[in-house]
């Protein structure tokens, strides 16, 4: 996806404050943070959202959650929220699967 901003970040065609990267994922700070720590974790493979996950992606999704665990531990974030939006009405604004790792403030419920 040439016009996908997250694909561009994953391919190093666009700058981002990278927190973590490996062959399958990238994690970087959100440019419009909603908390003191607001990190986006993405698969490098373009997947539009949760609805487009396939059976073959289950190991990738497990890997992403282990990466979130690693980032949270590395940053000493022992209380955090993980959010993913799937679809425009749910608040998805970039149509590349991503997980928000939010921490550093009290999280209210319900969120929105």
Residue frames as qw, qx, qy, qz and C-alpha x, y, z in Angstrom:
[[0.000, 0.890, 0.457, 0.000, 0.00, 0.00, 0.00],
 [0.500, 0.300, 0.006, 0.812, 1.98, 2.98, -1.27],
 [0.137, -0.625, -0.079, -0.764, -0.34, 5.60, 0.23],
 [0.734, -0.581, -0.351, -0.021, -0.54, 4.03, 3.71],
 [0.064, -0.860, 0.354, -0.361, 1.32, 6.20, 6.23],
 [0.738, -0.499, 0.439, -0.119, 2.05, 3.23, 8.51],
 [0.918, 0.260, 0.179, 0.241, 3.43, 1.17, 5.60],
 [0.399, 0.807, -0.172, 0.399, 5.64, 4.15, 4.79],
 [0.404, -0.760, 0.432, -0.270, 6.90, 4.26, 8.40],
 [0.915, -0.183, 0.360, 0.014, 7.55, 0.51, 8.34],
 [0.812, 0.435, 0.143, 0.362, 9.56, 0.89, 5.10],
 [0.496, -0.467, 0.006, 0.732, 11.51, 3.90, 6.51],
 [0.284, 0.491, 0.436, 0.699, 10.01, 6.19, 3.87],
 [0.267, -0.786, -0.139, -0.540, 8.55, 8.44, 6.58],
 [0.212, 0.341, -0.645, 0.651, 10.06, 9.48, 9.91],
 [0.694, -0.581, -0.271, -0.327, 8.71, 8.39, 13.27],
 [0.215, -0.629, 0.629, -0.403, 10.03, 8.19, 16.83],
 [0.790, 0.041, -0.597, -0.131, 10.64, 4.44, 16.82],
 [0.592, -0.580, 0.421, -0.370, 10.45, 2.68, 20.18],
 [0.618, -0.191, 0.761, 0.041, 10.90, -0.88, 18.91],
 [0.665, 0.520, -0.293, -0.448, 11.31, -2.64, 15.59],
 [0.536, -0.228, 0.800, 0.146, 11.87, -6.16, 14.37],
 [0.062, -0.052, 0.785, 0.615, 11.23, -8.02, 11.12],
 [0.060, -0.493, -0.849, -0.182, 7.46, -8.28, 11.78],
 [0.208, -0.852, -0.473, 0.079, 6.53, -5.13, 13.71],
 [0.299, 0.357, -0.136, 0.875, 7.26, -1.49, 14.38],
 [0.348, -0.757, -0.512, 0.210, 6.34, 0.59, 17.41],
 [0.313, 0.274, 0.015, 0.909, 6.49, 4.37, 17.52],
 [0.013, -0.401, -0.485, 0.777, 5.11, 7.36, 19.40],
 [0.224, 0.739, 0.619, 0.142, 1.77, 8.73, 18.23],
 [0.286, 0.247, 0.078, 0.922, 2.07, 12.27, 16.81],
 [0.395, -0.490, -0.100, -0.771, -1.23, 13.24, 18.54],
 [0.311, 0.003, -0.878, 0.364, -0.79, 11.62, 21.96],
 [0.555, -0.555, -0.328, -0.525, -3.81, 11.02, 24.16],
 [0.799, -0.593, -0.054, 0.084, -1.68, 10.12, 27.20],
 [0.236, -0.840, 0.456, 0.175, 1.88, 10.82, 28.38],
 [0.266, -0.264, 0.872, 0.316, 2.84, 7.49, 26.82],
 [0.730, 0.484, 0.250, -0.413, 0.99, 6.84, 23.56],
 [0.156, -0.426, 0.796, 0.400, 2.75, 4.29, 21.40],
 [0.814, 0.349, -0.051, -0.462, 1.40, 2.67, 18.25],
 [0.421, -0.298, 0.840, 0.165, 2.37, -0.93, 17.52],
 [0.698, 0.490, -0.111, -0.510, 1.84, -2.11, 13.95],
 [0.830, 0.038, 0.500, 0.244, 2.47, -5.19, 11.89],
 [0.104, -0.473, 0.479, 0.732, 4.76, -4.40, 8.97],
 [0.119, 0.276, 0.867, 0.397, 2.43, -6.50, 6.83],
 [0.303, -0.057, -0.060, -0.949, -0.45, -4.34, 5.66],
 [0.135, -0.441, -0.887, 0.031, -3.69, -5.50, 7.28],
 [0.112, -0.569, -0.260, -0.772, -6.52, -2.97, 7.13],
 [0.442, -0.454, 0.353, -0.689, -8.10, -3.76, 10.52],
 [0.426, -0.177, 0.832, -0.309, -9.22, -6.62, 12.78],
 [0.774, 0.373, 0.268, -0.436, -11.96, -7.58, 10.32],
 [0.666, 0.635, -0.361, -0.153, -9.31, -8.40, 7.70],
 [0.309, -0.532, 0.783, -0.093, -7.27, -10.78, 9.88],
 [0.809, 0.208, -0.472, -0.283, -6.79, -14.27, 8.47],
 [0.948, -0.316, -0.017, 0.020, -5.97, -17.59, 10.11],
 [0.782, 0.293, -0.150, 0.529, -2.37, -17.13, 8.93],
 [0.078, 0.708, -0.182, 0.678, -2.10, -13.92, 11.01],
 [0.731, -0.637, -0.194, -0.149, -2.68, -15.48, 14.43],
 [0.793, -0.189, -0.146, 0.560, 1.04, -15.87, 15.21],
 [0.286, 0.441, 0.037, 0.850, 1.64, -12.27, 14.16],
 [0.411, -0.710, -0.146, -0.552, -1.05, -10.99, 16.52],
 [0.841, -0.486, -0.170, 0.169, 0.40, -13.03, 19.38],
 [0.658, 0.115, -0.056, 0.742, 3.82, -11.59, 18.53],
 [0.003, 0.642, 0.091, 0.761, 2.41, -8.05, 18.65],
 [0.632, -0.713, -0.128, -0.275, 1.06, -8.61, 22.16],
 [0.843, -0.280, -0.095, 0.450, 4.45, -9.92, 23.30],
 [0.421, 0.366, 0.024, 0.829, 6.05, -6.79, 21.82],
 [0.316, -0.742, -0.131, -0.576, 3.54, -4.62, 23.71],
 [0.822, -0.543, -0.144, 0.099, 4.51, -6.52, 26.88],
 [0.737, 0.012, -0.041, 0.674, 8.22, -5.87, 26.19],
 [0.157, 0.568, 0.077, 0.804, 7.72, -2.16, 25.51],
 [0.533, -0.739, -0.155, -0.382, 5.60, -1.71, 28.64],
 [0.850, -0.426, -0.095, 0.295, 8.22, -3.47, 30.77],
 [0.619, 0.212, 0.014, 0.756, 11.11, -1.55, 29.18],
 [0.007, -0.559, -0.058, -0.827, 9.35, 1.75, 29.92],
 [0.109, -0.106, -0.756, 0.636, 8.20, 0.63, 33.41],
 [0.486, -0.117, -0.157, -0.852, 4.55, 0.98, 32.42],
 [0.027, -0.039, -0.974, 0.222, 2.82, -1.37, 34.84],
 [0.315, 0.575, 0.628, -0.418, -0.64, 0.07, 34.25],
 [0.052, 0.283, -0.477, -0.830, -1.76, 0.70, 30.70],
 [0.677, 0.450, 0.408, -0.415, -4.53, 0.35, 28.17],
 [0.233, -0.110, 0.765, 0.591, -4.33, -1.34, 24.76],
 [0.509, 0.578, 0.336, -0.541, -6.83, -0.13, 22.16],
 [0.196, -0.033, 0.710, 0.676, -7.48, -1.01, 18.55],
 [0.483, 0.476, 0.226, -0.700, -10.22, 0.55, 16.45],
 [0.318, 0.082, 0.852, 0.408, -11.74, -1.35, 13.56],
 [0.163, 0.654, 0.651, 0.350, -13.68, 0.77, 11.09],
 [0.108, 0.448, 0.055, 0.886, -14.42, 4.47, 10.68],
 [0.522, -0.647, -0.234, -0.504, -17.36, 4.52, 13.13],
 [0.828, -0.435, -0.248, 0.251, -15.13, 2.96, 15.80],
 [0.245, -0.930, 0.162, 0.219, -12.64, 5.80, 15.37],
 [0.753, -0.070, 0.404, 0.515, -10.13, 4.19, 13.02],
 [0.229, 0.905, -0.044, -0.356, -8.44, 7.00, 11.08],
 [0.137, 0.602, -0.729, -0.295, -5.45, 5.14, 9.61],
 [0.925, 0.108, 0.042, -0.361, -6.56, 1.99, 7.81],
 [0.565, 0.376, -0.705, 0.208, -3.61, -0.19, 8.78],
 [0.779, -0.495, -0.386, -0.007, -4.10, -2.43, 11.81],
 [0.285, 0.466, -0.472, 0.693, -2.51, -0.82, 14.85],
 [0.612, -0.561, -0.535, 0.156, -2.64, -1.07, 18.60],
 [0.049, -0.789, 0.178, -0.586, -2.49, 1.97, 20.88],
 [0.651, -0.261, -0.543, 0.462, -0.48, 1.48, 24.07],
 [0.134, -0.764, -0.037, -0.630, -1.63, 4.24, 26.44],
 [0.685, -0.413, -0.461, 0.386, -0.23, 4.96, 29.89],
 [0.362, 0.103, -0.202, 0.904, 0.76, 7.73, 32.26],
 [0.323, -0.171, 0.115, -0.924, -2.68, 9.00, 33.24],
 [0.426, 0.160, 0.773, -0.442, -5.88, 7.67, 34.77],
 [0.164, -0.064, -0.757, -0.629, -8.01, 5.91, 32.18],
 [0.503, 0.087, 0.369, -0.777, -11.75, 6.45, 32.52],
 [0.008, -0.142, -0.950, -0.278, -14.43, 3.92, 31.63],
 [0.790, 0.391, 0.411, 0.233, -16.33, 3.84, 29.42],
 [0.491, -0.241, 0.267, 0.793, -13.73, 5.35, 27.10],
 [0.083, 0.196, -0.309, -0.927, -16.00, 7.01, 24.57]]
